Amino acid sequence: MQNSRRSLTRRMLAISACAVALPLATAGLAGAAPAGTHGISDTTVKVVATGLKNPRDVTALADGTLLVAESGEGLPGCPVGQVCLGKTGAVYKIRGPWQGRVVTGLPSLGPGVAPGAAVQAVGPASVLPDPNGGYLVLSMGGFDSNGRAALGPDAATLGTLSRTRDGSVVADYVDHETRLNPDGRQPYSNPWKVLRTGGGYLVTDAGANTVLRTAGGTTTTQFVLPTIENDRDGVPTGIARTADGTTYVSGLGVYAGQSRIYKVGPNGPEEWLSGLTNVVDLAAAPNGDLIALTYTPGYLEDPPQPSKVLRINTTTKEVTEIPTGDRLIMGTGLDVDREGQIFIVNNARGTSGELLRLTY
């Protein structure tokens, strides 16, 4: 069902992946709590960074460094009712007491909004360190090759995995979807999460309904995510690999209870856990658990309902909610460090985004 894919990207993932095609909601953000530490039951929530511009994902490195992909704010001053391409996407870094943007000027696509409204942008979605220096940035799309070309040459790295050190493209997922269209539906690409694996990378393309592998300069379709009820797209979102080498992929679904987690076996994805709602990212904890982030229990509602963090035992499949006191609003990405601390991108719509740390 093609409408499933479009409605997801326009209304859910990053709140605006198809901004060029539809007007965007402009409801204001829920108020952010002041920086500090907040105890909630057995969970401690601490604000690590504020003022992030449409943050999408966080990567926790082995040395304690945190990298946040910011989709930016489009083009400042863009007229209301128009969609403009700017260069406000960025990579934000936290290392010890220091934090700030280490890469700026990345493509960012967003609509003009009225004063005081939250601008919603398409841009960097996930970031990894580049073994050759700099960073590898996965950027969102929300179109096919023709749609991207219409935005001009400055949009060339949208929908790709690219290097910040020289701007070169490692993999072009929009081109892959436009040429091959693996699921046979409307060609439409919106890369969302990236996982380093061996000598390559696995990428979930929520728009194309595929998981793709890039290695040695070549991109191949690892698999198409199965459709769900009423022939709706499964919509791959999060991807994680646990310590035993097992890869898991989350499918967002559309309505309550339709989200699934798949275990990737030799024959492709096997449904492993069902009955969840709007799982937007996954991460592997040191003890072997999966940590899942849900975007909202009802994505058609505005303002969005609180996000949830779930701990999933990969042996028993027991699902336990980690209490956050409804502190999370529009969480879109998470990662877990070696100590088991959970880092979550919060308030992911607008320029008042946060990075939170959960300990439990």
C-alpha positions as CSV (number, residue, x, y, z in Angstrom):
1,M,0.0,0.0,0.0
2,Q,1.9,3.0,-1.2
3,N,0.0,5.5,1.0
4,S,1.4,3.7,4.1
5,R,4.9,4.6,3.0
6,R,4.1,8.2,2.2
7,S,2.1,8.8,5.4
8,L,4.9,7.4,7.5
9,T,7.5,9.6,6.1
10,R,5.5,12.7,6.0
11,R,4.0,12.4,9.4
12,M,6.5,10.3,11.4
13,L,10.1,9.9,10.6
14,A,11.9,13.1,11.3
15,I,8.5,14.7,11.0
16,S,9.1,16.0,7.5
17,A,10.8,13.6,5.1
18,C,8.4,14.5,2.3
19,A,8.3,18.3,2.9
20,V,8.6,19.1,-0.8
21,A,5.3,17.3,-1.5
22,L,3.1,18.2,1.5
23,P,2.8,21.1,3.9
24,L,4.2,20.3,7.4
25,A,2.4,20.5,10.7
26,T,3.6,23.5,12.7
27,A,2.4,22.7,16.2
28,G,4.9,23.9,18.8
29,L,7.2,21.7,20.8
30,A,6.4,20.6,24.2
31,G,8.3,22.6,26.7
32,A,11.7,21.3,27.5
33,A,12.7,20.8,31.1
34,P,15.7,22.8,32.3
35,A,19.1,21.2,32.1
36,G,19.9,19.0,35.0
37,T,19.2,15.6,36.5
38,H,15.7,14.3,37.1
39,G,15.0,11.1,39.1
40,I,12.0,9.1,37.9
41,S,11.4,5.9,39.9
42,D,14.6,3.9,39.4
43,T,15.6,5.8,36.3
44,T,17.7,9.0,36.3
45,V,17.3,11.3,33.3
46,K,20.0,13.9,32.7
47,V,20.1,16.6,29.9
48,V,23.4,16.3,28.2
49,A,22.9,18.8,25.4
50,T,20.3,21.4,24.4
51,G,19.6,23.7,21.5
52,L,20.0,20.9,18.9
53,K,18.5,21.7,15.5
54,N,16.1,18.9,14.4
55,P,18.4,16.2,15.9
56,R,17.8,12.7,14.5
57,D,20.2,10.1,16.0
58,V,23.0,9.7,18.5
59,T,26.1,7.4,18.2
60,A,28.0,6.4,21.4
61,L,31.6,5.6,20.7
62,A,33.9,3.3,22.7
63,D,35.9,6.2,24.2
64,G,32.8,7.9,25.5
65,T,32.4,10.4,22.7
66,L,28.8,11.0,21.5
67,L,27.9,12.1,18.0
68,V,24.5,13.6,17.1
69,A,23.2,14.1,13.6
70,E,21.4,17.4,13.2
71,S,19.0,17.9,10.2
72,G,19.4,21.6,10.7
73,E,16.7,24.2,10.1
74,G,16.5,24.4,6.3
75,L,17.2,27.9,4.9
76,P,16.7,30.6,7.6
77,G,14.3,33.2,6.2
78,C,12.6,30.8,3.8
79,P,9.2,32.4,2.9
80,V,6.2,30.9,4.6
81,G,4.5,28.4,2.3
82,Q,7.7,27.6,0.4
83,V,10.3,24.8,0.9
84,C,13.9,25.9,0.8
85,L,17.2,24.1,0.7
86,G,19.8,25.5,3.1
87,K,23.2,24.4,4.5
88,T,22.3,24.2,8.2
89,G,22.8,20.4,8.7
90,A,25.5,19.5,11.2
91,V,27.4,16.9,13.3
92,Y,27.3,17.7,17.0
93,K,30.0,16.2,19.2
94,I,30.2,15.7,23.0
95,R,33.4,14.5,24.5
96,G,33.9,14.9,28.2
97,P,33.1,18.5,29.2
98,W,33.4,19.8,25.7
99,Q,30.6,19.9,23.2
100,G,29.8,21.7,20.0
101,R,29.4,21.4,16.2
102,V,32.4,19.8,14.5
103,V,30.8,19.8,11.0
104,T,28.5,22.4,9.6
105,G,27.2,23.4,6.2
106,L,25.5,20.1,5.4
107,P,22.3,20.1,3.2
108,S,19.1,20.8,5.1
109,L,15.6,21.0,3.5
110,G,12.7,22.6,5.3
111,P,9.6,24.8,4.9
112,G,9.3,28.5,5.7
113,V,7.2,28.8,8.9
114,A,5.6,31.7,10.8
115,P,7.5,33.4,13.6
116,G,7.7,31.2,16.7
117,A,6.7,28.0,14.9
118,A,9.0,25.0,14.9
119,V,10.8,24.5,11.6
120,Q,11.0,20.9,10.5
121,A,13.9,19.8,8.3
122,V,15.3,16.9,6.3
123,G,19.0,16.5,6.5
124,P,21.6,14.4,8.4
125,A,19.9,11.4,10.0
126,S,22.8,9.4,11.5
127,V,26.6,9.7,11.8
128,L,29.6,7.4,12.3
129,P,33.3,8.2,12.5
130,D,35.1,7.7,9.2
131,P,38.1,5.4,9.5
132,N,39.9,7.6,7.0
133,G,39.2,10.8,8.9
134,G,36.2,13.0,9.5
135,Y,32.7,11.5,9.6
136,L,30.3,9.4,7.5
137,V,26.9,11.0,7.4
138,L,23.7,9.3,6.4
139,S,21.2,11.9,5.1
140,M,17.5,11.6,4.7
141,G,15.7,11.9,1.4
142,G,12.0,11.8,0.8
143,F,12.0,11.6,-3.0
144,D,13.3,9.8,-6.1
145,S,16.2,10.9,-8.3
146,N,14.1,13.4,-10.2
147,G,12.7,14.9,-7.1
148,R,16.2,15.4,-5.7
149,A,17.6,16.8,-9.0
150,A,14.8,19.4,-8.9
151,L,16.3,20.8,-5.7
152,G,19.6,21.6,-7.4
153,P,23.2,20.5,-7.0
154,D,23.5,21.5,-3.3
155,A,21.0,18.6,-2.6
156,A,23.4,16.0,-4.0
157,T,24.2,14.3,-0.7
158,L,20.6,14.0,0.5
159,G,19.5,10.4,0.5
160,T,23.2,9.2,0.6
161,L,26.0,8.1,2.8
162,S,28.7,10.6,2.4
163,R,32.1,11.7,3.7
164,T,32.5,15.0,5.5
165,R,36.2,15.2,4.8
166,D,35.8,15.7,1.1
167,G,32.0,15.6,0.4
168,S,32.3,12.4,-1.6
169,V,29.3,10.0,-1.8
170,V,30.0,6.5,-0.5
171,A,26.5,5.2,-1.4
172,D,23.5,6.8,-3.2
173,Y,20.3,5.2,-1.8
174,V,18.0,7.5,-3.8
175,D,19.7,6.4,-7.0
176,H,19.5,2.7,-5.9
177,E,15.8,2.9,-5.2
178,T,15.0,4.9,-8.4
179,R,16.8,2.4,-10.7
180,L,15.9,-0.9,-9.1
181,N,12.8,-0.2,-7.0
182,P,13.2,-3.5,-5.1
183,D,9.7,-3.7,-3.6
184,G,8.0,-2.8,-6.9
185,R,6.0,0.1,-5.5
186,Q,6.4,3.8,-6.0
187,P,10.1,4.7,-6.2
188,Y,10.7,6.6,-3.0
189,S,13.8,6.7,-0.7
190,N,14.3,7.9,2.8
191,P,17.4,6.5,4.5
192,W,17.0,6.4,8.2
193,K,19.6,4.4,10.2
194,V,23.1,3.0,9.5
195,L,25.0,0.2,11.2
196,R,28.6,-0.5,10.6
197,T,29.1,-4.3,10.0
198,G,32.4,-5.9,9.0
199,G,33.8,-4.0,6.1
200,G,30.6,-2.4,5.1
201,Y,27.3,-0.8,6.3
202,L,23.7,-1.8,6.6
203,V,21.1,1.0,6.1
204,T,17.4,1.0,6.7
205,D,15.5,2.9,4.0
206,A,12.1,3.7,5.5
207,G,10.8,5.1,2.3
208,A,11.9,2.2,0.1
209,N,10.9,-0.4,2.6
210,T,14.3,-2.0,2.3
211,V,17.5,-2.8,4.2
212,L,20.5,-2.1,2.0
213,R,24.2,-3.2,2.3
214,T,27.0,-1.0,1.1
215,A,30.5,-2.6,0.9
216,G,33.4,-2.2,-1.5
217,G,31.8,0.7,-3.3
218,T,28.7,-1.3,-4.2
219,T,25.2,-1.2,-2.8
220,T,22.9,-4.2,-2.8
221,T,19.4,-4.9,-1.5
222,Q,19.8,-7.1,1.6
223,F,16.1,-7.6,1.8
224,V,12.7,-6.0,1.5
225,L,10.8,-5.8,4.7
226,P,7.6,-7.9,4.7
227,T,4.3,-6.2,4.4
228,I,1.9,-6.2,7.3
229,E,-1.9,-5.9,7.8
230,N,-3.9,-4.8,4.7
231,D,-0.7,-4.9,2.6
232,R,0.9,-2.0,4.4
233,D,4.6,-1.5,4.2
234,G,6.6,-2.7,7.2
235,V,8.7,0.4,7.2
236,P,12.2,-0.5,8.5
237,T,13.5,2.0,11.1
238,G,16.0,0.8,13.7
239,I,18.8,-1.7,13.2
240,A,21.1,-3.1,15.8
241,R,23.5,-6.0,16.3
242,T,23.8,-7.8,19.6
243,A,27.1,-9.2,21.1
244,D,26.3,-12.7,19.7
245,G,26.3,-11.3,16.2
246,T,22.5,-11.3,15.6
247,T,21.1,-8.4,13.7
248,Y,17.6,-7.1,14.5
249,V,15.5,-4.6,12.5
250,S,12.4,-2.8,13.7
251,G,9.4,-2.1,11.5
252,L,7.5,0.9,12.4
253,G,4.1,-0.2,11.2
254,V,1.4,2.4,11.1
255,Y,-1.1,2.0,13.9
256,A,-1.0,0.8,17.5
257,G,0.3,-2.7,17.8
258,Q,1.5,-3.0,14.3
259,S,5.2,-2.4,14.9
260,R,7.4,-5.5,14.7
261,I,11.0,-6.5,15.4
262,Y,12.6,-8.9,12.9
263,K,15.6,-11.2,13.5
264,V,17.8,-11.4,10.4
265,G,18.5,-15.0,9.5
266,P,20.2,-16.6,6.5
267,N,17.0,-16.4,4.6
268,G,16.3,-12.8,5.4
269,P,14.1,-11.2,8.1
270,E,12.1,-13.5,10.4
271,E,9.3,-11.9,12.5
272,W,10.7,-12.1,16.1
273,L,8.4,-9.9,18.2
274,S,5.1,-8.2,17.4
275,G,2.4,-6.1,19.1
276,L,4.6,-3.0,19.6
277,T,3.8,0.5,18.5
278,N,5.9,2.9,16.5
279,V,9.4,1.5,17.2
280,V,11.7,4.1,15.6
281,D,15.1,2.9,16.7
282,L,17.0,0.0,18.3
283,A,20.2,-0.4,20.2
284,A,22.1,-3.3,21.8
285,A,22.9,-3.2,25.5
286,P,26.1,-4.7,26.9
287,N,24.1,-7.5,28.7
288,G,22.6,-8.7,25.4
289,D,19.2,-6.9,25.8
290,L,17.7,-4.9,23.0
291,I,16.7,-1.3,23.8
292,A,13.8,0.0,21.7
293,L,12.6,3.6,21.3
294,T,9.0,4.2,20.4
295,Y,8.2,7.6,18.7
296,T,4.6,8.0,20.1
297,P,1.7,5.7,20.8
298,G,-0.4,7.6,18.3
299,Y,1.4,9.4,15.5
300,L,-1.8,11.0,14.1
301,E,-2.1,13.1,17.2
302,D,-0.6,16.5,17.6
303,P,1.0,17.4,19.9
304,P,2.6,13.9,19.9
305,Q,2.2,11.6,22.8
306,P,5.2,10.7,25.0
307,S,7.9,8.4,23.6
308,K,8.7,5.2,25.5
309,V,11.9,3.2,26.1
310,L,11.6,-0.5,26.2
311,R,14.1,-3.1,27.4
312,I,13.7,-6.5,25.6
313,N,15.3,-9.7,26.8
314,T,16.5,-11.4,23.7
315,T,16.3,-14.8,25.3
316,T,12.8,-14.6,26.8
317,K,11.4,-11.8,24.6
318,E,10.1,-10.2,27.8
319,V,9.4,-6.5,27.2
320,T,9.9,-4.1,30.1
321,E,9.2,-0.3,29.9
322,I,12.0,1.8,31.4
323,P,10.1,4.6,33.2
324,T,10.9,8.1,32.1
325,G,7.9,10.0,33.6
326,D,6.7,11.0,30.2
327,R,9.9,13.1,29.9
328,L,10.4,12.0,26.3
329,I,8.6,13.9,23.5
330,M,9.4,13.0,19.9
331,G,12.4,10.8,20.5
332,T,13.9,9.7,17.2
333,G,17.2,8.0,18.0
334,L,19.1,6.2,20.7
335,D,22.3,4.4,21.5
336,V,23.8,2.5,24.5
337,D,27.3,3.0,25.7
338,R,29.6,0.3,27.2
339,E,28.4,1.1,30.7
340,G,24.8,0.5,29.7
341,Q,23.8,4.2,29.8
342,I,21.1,5.0,27.3
343,F,21.4,8.2,25.2
344,I,18.3,9.5,23.5
345,V,17.6,12.3,21.0
346,N,14.6,14.2,22.4
347,N,12.4,17.0,21.1
348,A,13.4,16.1,17.6
349,R,11.2,18.7,15.9
350,G,12.5,22.3,15.8
351,T,15.6,23.9,17.1
352,S,15.1,23.1,20.8
353,G,16.3,19.5,20.6
354,E,18.0,17.7,23.4
355,L,20.2,14.8,24.1
356,L,19.3,12.9,27.2
357,R,21.1,10.3,29.3
358,L,19.1,7.6,31.0
359,T,20.6,5.4,33.7
360,Y,18.5,2.7,35.4
